[in-house]
């Protein structure tokens, strides 16, 4: 039975391969295609695909996964541009400036029940800038792990539980929208017992809905067990805000902590039910991702996990 062609007709004639001149003519016809006949959307998609699949110097040949590698610090280093070691945000020494001694046992008992007390003793006071800067050069935001010569490695929730001994399961920590300065002032008045003037002065000095770690210590570290129940509660909430600002959510301001976290301590009996470890890990992932950009000079997050 004779073979069937695409048009549905049969033919016994052998297929003829196109000659070299015919192939060149077809290529030339494609090259002289008028610009007006090209779909700009299809052309943009084609250019973007070619850019992704082009590969990166010193990086992946196929960039369909690591799409942002051309902005990565490792790509700049490959091209001969070096970056100085990152400045590290590490508040391990500041934790020792606010001790919960025998005269503050009522505050200490509440902190122990919160599940965050292990952070006081497991925080490192110093960290290696060259080592952590090298880790950032190996971090890939798309895969959220370190690409090392021997393979891939990442920080898991099991690591957080083993190192920090804080809850990794429970209610998720999330905020529906950014906190405004006016709302931050209202929270300070309600949960820390400050005046409107004091709250406004502090957020104005921080130029954000934040308070300085030093301000928290100066105003609340002197409260002892002989104080009123309200003052003990204010001091406990201030201590917990200071604690997470020095550890889990240490940001690149290096001196302050967001007032938004104070909302998590509104009900002190519920503090231990949050998944603090998961929030800490997500925050550290974000800080590592930011630090992979060549123009960034600082690394935040809880560096004890690194």
Secondary structure, DSSP 4 states (H G I P E B T S, - for coil): -PPB-TTS-B--SPP-PPPHHHHHHHHHHHHT--GGGS-HHHHHHHHHHHHHHT--TTS-S--SS-TTGGGBHHHHHHTT---PPPEE---HHHHTTS---GGGHHHHHHHHHHT-THHHHH--S---HHHHHHHHHHEETTTTEEEETTEEE---HHHHHHHH----SSB----SSPPPHHHHHHHHHHHH---HHHHHHHHHHHTSSEEEHHHHHHHHTT--TTS-HHHHHHHHHHHHHHHHHHTTT--TTSSEEEGGGGGGGSSGGGGGGB-HHHHHHHHHHHHHHHHTBTT--EE-S-GGG-
